[in-house]
Amino acid sequence: MWTWPDRIQALRSRDVPGELDAPLVLGALGLAALGLVMVASSSMAIAEGSGLGAFHHVIRHAVFLGLGLCVAGVVLTTPLAWLERHSRLLLLLGFLLLLAVLVPGLGRTRNGATRWLELGVMGFQVVEAVKLIVIVYLASYAVRFSIQLRTSMFGMVKPLLLVAAIVGLLLAQPDFGSAALICAVAGGMIFVAGARLRDIGLLVGGGVPLMAIVAIAEPYRVQRLKSFLDPWADPFNDGFQLSQALIAIGRGEWFGVGLGSSVQKLFYLPEAYTDFILAVIAEELGLVGVVLVLALFALVVWRCFRIGLAAVRHGLPFGGYCAIGVGLSLGVQALVSIGVNLGVLPTKGLTLPLISAGGSSLLMTAAAVALALRVGWELAQRIEVESTGRPLAPDDIAALASAVRGESAARPPAIPEPAAGLASGGRIEPSLGVLEPLSGHRRAPA
């Protein structure tokens, strides 16, 4: 018969202080504040000319920022263990959302693409949620099948088959930009999780040509590629958007023409407050403004990576992979959006995270940043526990310890079966469910 040792004092996770990563918070808030100012500057003339009222897009952007803070609050209070446990259900939800968009009457079509789910008061671009769901699922898979992922080709390919199915649904909308982004993030997470380089090389060698074939399969994508290579060949038709963006960037020079003084945003530059907002920033704030944007994104991505790597080192691999996935997603999307504005990448319908106007993007980017902050919070708890030398335990194990010590009259919960690992002396990690030996535990004599 096994009994709980008298001297164990398990800490409840809610009793251990955590802390938010201040640089990550400041970086995200800096991007959001800059975005609010630039959406106001770049959209007021367009909104007034359309009869919507000068502050229409500004108010809408501010409302979604407020809703994004609420969503971030929910994610921030959600334990990583809950996300890990329900990752497969979340993936199923992602598939259902992508399928719902293609159902007539549910999906909303704009500019020839069906990417929005009609919710009455607003349209929700489901791929923004799917990006985060893919990150959570791949992090969960990397923990559950870490050995197979690191030692076999099939172990690496299994989760990517699901990613390929998601990419297929995105191409049906069509949304090639988001599909390419998800592929890049998935490949990066698989690499960080320890997949063999030769397996990754084979996958990239087969995947890149396939994506290239898909890219040139549609005439409009070929036309975008041609206009990207030489926008001045047809500056009033196919090359109009990029040529106007380059004019705006050139006018900004070092310090810009001044906040609110952009000329290109006055009906010359299409999508001035969404996909091409960086061109307006470059025109009004100059190179200094562009460098500021790059620095803020670099800060956010660096903190996500730092949190993720530290979490993996301290025994929180699921949270670590989530934070790294968030950093990859934000970094790659920002680089693509900036590259499109500067004319170094073909035009894609990707927003600049936390800066461009777009309700779905704001909501889910706030959720992604909050997920990285949650990882940092639980990491701070883990480090605090390690410094005390006391085990961090779920509430039911803590209650059992209290009952054994005589501190509680409540009946302790049932002891797990010995085969689960407690019989040999161990502790249960709350987010991973991994049993580790705990020194000083012995079986009581029969």
Residue pairs with C-beta under 8 A, 6 or more apart in sequence:
1 444
1 446
2 415
2 418
2 422
2 423
2 443
2 444
3 404
3 444
4 400
4 401
4 404
4 415
5 404
5 440
5 441
5 442
6 404
6 405
7 440
8 391
8 401
8 404
8 438
8 441
9 390
9 401
9 405
10 390
10 391
10 392
10 393
10 397
10 398
10 401
10 427
11 385
11 388
11 390
11 391
11 392
11 393
11 398
12 393
12 395
12 398
13 79
13 378
13 381
13 392
13 394
13 395
13 430
14 395
16 381
16 384
16 385
16 392
17 380
17 381
17 384
18 377
18 378
18 380
18 381
18 384
19 376
19 377
19 380
20 373
20 376
20 377
21 303
21 307
21 372
21 373
21 376
23 299
23 303
24 299
24 300
24 303
24 304
24 307
24 369
24 372
24 373
24 376
25 373
26 299
27 296
27 297
27 299
27 300
27 303
28 300
28 354
28 369
30 296
31 293
31 296
31 297
31 300
31 353
31 354
31 355
32 65
32 354
32 355
34 281
34 292
34 293
34 296
34 355
35 61
35 277
35 352
35 354
35 355
35 356
35 357
36 58
36 61
36 62
36 65
37 259
38 273
38 277
38 280
38 281
38 284
38 355
39 57
39 58
39 61
39 273
39 277
39 355
39 356
39 357
40 55
40 57
40 58
40 61
41 259
41 260
41 262
41 265
41 280
41 284
42 262
42 265
42 272
42 273
42 277
42 280
43 56
43 57
43 58
43 272
43 273
43 357
44 54
44 55
44 57
44 58
45 54
45 265
45 266
45 267
46 57
46 265
46 267
46 272
46 273
47 53
47 54
47 55
47 56
47 57
48 54
49 267
57 273
57 357
60 357
60 359
61 357
61 362
64 358
64 359
64 362
64 363
65 362
67 359
67 362
67 363
68 362
68 363
68 365
68 366
68 367
69 366
71 363
71 364
71 366
71 367
71 370
72 366
72 367
72 369
72 370
72 373
73 370
74 370
75 367
75 370
75 371
75 374
76 370
76 373
76 374
76 377
78 374
79 378
79 430
79 431
80 316
80 318
80 319
80 322
80 374
80 375
80 378
80 431
81 430
81 431
81 432
81 433
83 90
83 136
83 140
83 318
83 322
83 371
84 136
84 139
84 140
84 143
84 318
84 431
84 432
87 136
87 137
87 139
87 140
87 141
88 137
88 140
90 133
90 136
90 137
91 133
91 134
91 137
91 162
93 133
94 126
94 129
94 130
94 133
94 134
94 166
95 165
95 166
95 169
97 117
97 126
97 129
97 130
98 126
98 127
98 130
98 166
98 169
98 170
99 169
100 106
100 107
100 117
100 126
101 107
101 114
101 115
101 116
101 117
101 126
101 173
102 114
102 169
102 172
102 173
105 118
106 117
106 118
107 114
107 115
107 116
107 117
107 118
108 114
108 115
108 116
108 117
108 118
108 123
110 116
113 173
113 174
113 175
113 349
114 173
115 125
115 126
115 127
115 173
115 175
116 123
116 124
116 125
116 126
116 360
117 123
117 124
117 125
117 126
122 359
123 360
124 359
124 360
125 358
125 360
125 361
126 360
127 170
127 173
127 175
127 178
128 360
128 361
128 363
128 364
128 365
129 360
129 364
130 166
130 182
131 178
131 181
131 182
131 185
131 329
131 364
131 368
132 326
132 329
132 364
132 367
132 368
132 371
134 163
134 166
134 182
134 185
134 186
134 325
135 185
135 189
135 322
135 325
135 326
135 329
135 368
135 371
136 322
136 325
136 371
137 159
137 162
138 159
138 163
138 186
138 189
138 190
138 193
138 321
138 325
139 189
139 317
139 318
139 319
139 320
139 321
139 322
139 325
140 318
141 149
141 158
141 159
142 149
142 189
142 190
142 193
142 194
142 317
142 318
142 321
143 317
143 318
143 321
143 432
145 155
145 158
146 193
146 194
146 317
147 155
148 154
148 155
148 158
149 155
149 156
149 190
149 193
149 194
149 195
150 193
150 194
150 195
150 196
151 196
153 196
153 199
153 202
156 190
156 195
156 196
156 199
156 200
156 203
157 203
159 186
159 190
160 186
160 190
160 203
163 182
163 183
163 186
166 179
166 182
167 179
167 182
167 183
170 176
170 178
170 179
170 182
171 179
171 214
174 218
175 349
176 214
176 215
176 221
176 348
177 336
177 348
177 349
177 350
178 349
178 350
180 211
180 348
181 329
181 332
181 333
181 336
181 350
183 207
183 211
184 328
184 332
185 325
185 328
185 329
185 332
187 200
187 203
187 204
188 324
188 325
188 328
188 332
189 321
189 324
189 325
189 328
190 200
191 200
192 308
192 321
192 324
193 321
215 221
215 225
216 222
216 225
221 346
223 238
224 238
224 346
224 347
225 346
226 233
226 238
227 233
227 234
227 238
227 239
227 242
227 347
228 242
228 343
228 345
228 346
228 347
230 239
231 239
231 242
231 243
231 246
231 343
232 239
232 243
233 239
234 240
235 243
240 270
241 269
241 270
241 271
241 276
241 347
242 343
242 347
244 264
244 268
244 269
244 270
244 279
245 264
245 269
245 276
245 279
245 341
245 343
246 279
246 343
247 264
247 268
248 262
248 263
248 264
248 265
248 269
248 279
248 280
248 282
248 283
249 279
249 282
249 283
249 341
249 342
251 257
251 263
251 264
251 283
252 282
252 283
252 284
252 285
252 286
252 287
252 289
253 286
253 287
254 286
254 287
254 288
255 285
255 286
255 287
255 288
256 282
256 283
256 284
256 285
256 286
256 288
256 289
257 263
257 283
257 284
257 286
258 284
259 284
259 285
260 284
261 284
262 272
262 280
262 283
262 284
263 283
264 272
264 279
264 280
264 283
265 272
265 273
265 280
265 283
269 276
269 279
269 280
270 276
272 279
272 280
273 280
273 356
273 357
274 351
274 356
274 357
274 358
275 337
275 340
275 347
275 348
275 349
275 350
275 351
275 352
275 356
276 340
276 341
277 352
277 355
277 356
277 357
278 290
278 293
278 337
278 338
278 341
278 342
278 352
278 355
279 341
281 289
281 290
281 293
281 355
282 289
282 290
282 341
285 292
290 338
293 338
293 352
293 355
294 338
297 330
297 331
297 334
297 353
300 327
300 330
300 369
301 327
301 330
301 331
301 334
302 327
303 327
303 372
304 323
304 324
304 326
304 327
304 330
304 372
305 323
305 324
305 327
307 320
307 323
307 372
307 375
307 376
307 379
308 319
308 320
308 321
308 322
308 323
308 324
308 327
308 372
308 375
309 320
309 324
310 320
310 379
311 317
311 319
311 320
311 323
311 375
311 376
311 378
311 379
311 382
312 320
312 321
313 320
314 379
314 382
314 383
314 386
315 382
315 429
315 432
315 434
316 375
316 378
316 379
316 382
316 431
316 432
317 432
318 431
318 432
319 374
319 375
319 378
319 379
319 431
320 375
322 371
322 372
322 375
323 371
323 372
323 375
323 376
326 368
326 369
326 371
326 372
327 372
329 368
330 353
330 365
330 368
330 369
333 350
333 351
333 352
333 353
334 352
334 353
336 345
336 348
336 350
337 348
337 350
337 351
337 352
337 353
337 356
338 352
339 345
340 346
340 347
340 348
340 350
351 357
351 358
351 361
353 361
353 365
354 362
354 365
354 366
354 369
378 431
381 392
382 392
385 391
385 392
391 427
391 438
392 427
392 429
392 430
393 401
393 427
393 428
393 430
394 428
394 430
396 413
397 427
397 428
399 408
399 410
399 412
399 413
400 412
400 413
400 415
402 408
403 410
403 411
403 412
404 412
415 422
416 422
417 423
418 424
420 435
421 428
421 435
422 428
422 435
423 443
424 437
425 437
425 438
425 441
425 442
425 443
426 435
426 436
426 437
426 438
426 441
427 435
427 436
427 438
428 434
428 435
429 435
429 436
